[in-house]
Every structure is written in structure tokens, then in C-alpha cells.
Amino acid sequence: MEESGKIIGVRKKIAIVEIEKKSQCGKCCACKFSKEGKMLIEVENVLNANVGDNVLLQIEDKDILKASVIVYLLPTIVFLSSVILSQYFLSRTSYLEKIQQLLSLLIGFSFLCICFVIINLYDKKIQKTTSYKPKMTKLIK
């Protein structure tokens, strides 16, 4: 995925790039755009661009897909599988018959919370790397 933006600041080897929300984004809230429809991103200034330059940023499609799986699909799988498995194991006990579904739901939400905590910890870890970060690929004139 490629996006163009304008450099509004440079600190050492880091450029601060302002990106405007495109029309195809619609009302999607996946990115952190401001009310004015702009987002600031810090990228490594590998092209030695200056303030006011327009640049092209690129994120690998596979990184977007991996992040989507981690954020959306993994919690869904964890929740559904924990509810189904807990329902199965609780159905084998006769003394919890009346509250099986409620317990299964509580177990599902508990595992979902644990999953989100693990994703948050993973997010903090990968923020220190260059994975999943946009890269400056080209100066636009």
C-alpha cells in the first residue's frame, strides 16, 4: 500500500509526515486521523528529505495482512473456540446444567481479555522494530 504525504518536520534521521485522508477511506476508523482528516507519521528519513517535500510512503501488503489477522481474526478465533470448548466440557458435568451457557460466555470473554493483553504486549514489542512501519520510498515533485 502506498500513500503520499508532506514532510512537516525533521528531527535527526526521523521525518514527520502529514497524510491526508483519502476519499476511499470513507468513514473507516482503522487509522488515527484527526477531525481535520490528517494523520502524522514518523518515518526514517532515508531520502534526506526536507520540510515541505512531498514523499511516497509504502507499507508491505503482507505486513497489513499480518496486522489485520492479529488484531481482528485472532481474538475472534480465541473467543469462539474458548466458548465452544468450555460449553463442551461444561456439558459433561450435570451439576452446572443451569448456568453452562453463562459460564461459557464468561470463560470466552476472559480468554478474549487475555488475548487483547497479549496483543498489546506484542504491539509494544514491535513498536521498537521497523516491522509494520511505513518506509519512505520516493520524493514526489
Secondary structure as the mmCIF struct_conf table of DSSP 4:
data_model
#
loop_
_struct_conf.conf_type_id
_struct_conf.id
_struct_conf.beg_label_comp_id
_struct_conf.beg_label_asym_id
_struct_conf.beg_label_seq_id
_struct_conf.end_label_comp_id
_struct_conf.end_label_asym_id
_struct_conf.end_label_seq_id
STRN STRN1 GLU A 2 ARG A 11
TURN_TY1_P TURN_TY1_P1 LYS A 12 LYS A 13
STRN STRN2 ILE A 14 GLU A 20
HELX_LH_PP_P HELX_LH_PP_P1 LYS A 21 LYS A 22
HELX_RH_3T_P HELX_RH_3T_P1 SER A 23 CYS A 25
TURN_TY1_P TURN_TY1_P2 GLY A 26 LYS A 27
BEND BEND1 ALA A 30 CYS A 31
TURN_TY1_P TURN_TY1_P3 LYS A 35 GLU A 36
BEND BEND2 GLY A 37 GLY A 37
STRN STRN3 LYS A 38 GLU A 44
TURN_TY1_P TURN_TY1_P4 VAL A 46 LEU A 47
TURN_TY1_P TURN_TY1_P5 VAL A 51 GLY A 52
STRN STRN4 ASN A 54 GLN A 58
HELX_RH_AL_P HELX_RH_AL_P1 ASP A 61 SER A 68
HELX_RH_PI_P HELX_RH_PI_P1 VAL A 69 LEU A 73
HELX_RH_AL_P HELX_RH_AL_P2 LEU A 74 SER A 91
TURN_TY1_P TURN_TY1_P6 ARG A 92 ARG A 92
BEND BEND3 SER A 94 SER A 94
TURN_TY1_P TURN_TY1_P7 TYR A 95 LEU A 96
HELX_RH_3T_P HELX_RH_3T_P2 GLU A 97 ILE A 99
HELX_RH_AL_P HELX_RH_AL_P3 GLN A 100 ILE A 126
TURN_TY1_P TURN_TY1_P8 GLN A 127 LYS A 128
BEND BEND4 THR A 129 THR A 130
TURN_TY1_P TURN_TY1_P9 SER A 131 TYR A 132
STRN STRN5 LYS A 135 ILE A 140
#
